[in-house]
Amino acid sequence: MRLLIVGPLEGQLTEATKLAMEGGAKVAHAPSIEIAIASLRAGRGADLLLVDVMMDIASLIASLDAERIVIPLVACGTESNAAAAVSAIRAGAKEYIPLPPDAELIAAIIAAVARESTDFLYRDPAMARVVKLAEQVAPSDASILITGESGTGKEVMAKYLHSRSKRAGKPFISINCAAIPEQLLESELFGHEKGAFTGAVGRRIGKFEEASGGTLLLDEISEMEVRLQAKLLRALQERLIDRVGGTKPVPVDIRIIATSNRNLAEAVREGSFREDLMFRLNVVNLKLPALRERPADIAALSDFFISKYSKANGLSPRTLSDEARAALLQAPWPGNVRELENTLHRAVLLSGGELIGSDAILMPDGTGLGEIAATASIAMQAAQAAETITRTMVGRTVADVERDLILDTLDHVLGNRTHAANILGISIRTLRNKLNQYTDEGVPVPGPGEQRTSAA
């Protein structure tokens, strides 16, 4: 755990620093926001920011956003700073720690941040098989490609791998290749020297150097532009990178994990992804099943998210009704775990009591879960009926099936030839010819106003 404390180290904040170090955190200090940002730009990363509540936290968060640096932030201050604490939370701080510091609270915050990065909840055999493979390959330095639909937990799996690798005590750095404009991604990955381009006011250490010794996650690698893929391939092969505007290569020691929600083999065929890079990344492939393919995980994750958001919102413990639980298992979950989490967060807020019914569970478009479950049930029944009909037709001739269809339709309209012909989409003449044929073959044909069933 790398902790960066931002603000003047005086009195009680110094005590908080000591407690964090006793809890196993590696602590660095920046007396101002400017120095904190400069430290992060220089590649001296952090897993958590502990910021004096009297600092301009909104400005700090804005600077982090502008630099595309994602780090959780916790504010701290004396209990008399109630207004400042509220402002910090509204600005984006995850927690507020009152000072003087409490050793157990400091330890809990650090443990929670560490646990958040490595927790991987699963119960379903389909996911258990993937996790078993992950545990086998985690200790190696082999590159790993994690694939699966959006929201299945690819980044969580990457953190799980890092936490069980030989590099677990070193940095885990993530970069989303799809979220950063093409013209900035090269600088984000490899860094740049001062003056390398307009706006490069100082040296910037890239993600490769920041992750040196640890793990670099290239999230949504399939969205990287082909030109940059060539430079990435060289970095992976030679473990050397070139900063933009730099004059000499920089050695790096990293393990690469990449994720994609696209089929990279198809991207190679389309010409949007280099085949040699795919082979370099795909030493081991971990394919995460969609949530709808692992029903035991839906149940386990539902209980976890309900407990999490009940506590987060200061509510008494909530539980799912049997009806709601059954409906959750029948929903399609196109957004996978991410969609399930957001849905249950809403359900906790909308539930009128401690028992969450299906009426409190709304999908993003406002559709009730009960309605979705009913639709899914009807669709399933229709599919089963279609399968039954198909099975009954196997082994029969087209003429036999056609005869039964014509006579069943005639029964339905009480022998009305004109009406039957309209339903069947054939001429009245064709229908009469068919009926004459059936009569000649000895098959009973209902007359006007009759049904075969009533005659039988």
PyMOL commands that set and color helices and strands:
alter all, ss='L'
color gray80, all
select helices_A, chain A and resi 12-22+33-41+57-66+82-91+103-116+125-137+154-163+182-190+207-210+221-223+226-238+264-270+275-281+291-293+295-312+322-330+336-350+358-360+369-393+398-412+417-424+428-440+452-455
alter helices_A, ss='H'
color red, helices_A
select strands_A, chain A and resi 2-6+26-30+48-52+73-78+95-99+144-147+172-176+215-219+240-241+250-251+255-260+284-287+319-320+355-356
alter strands_A, ss='S'
color yellow, strands_A
deselect
rebuild
show_as cartoon
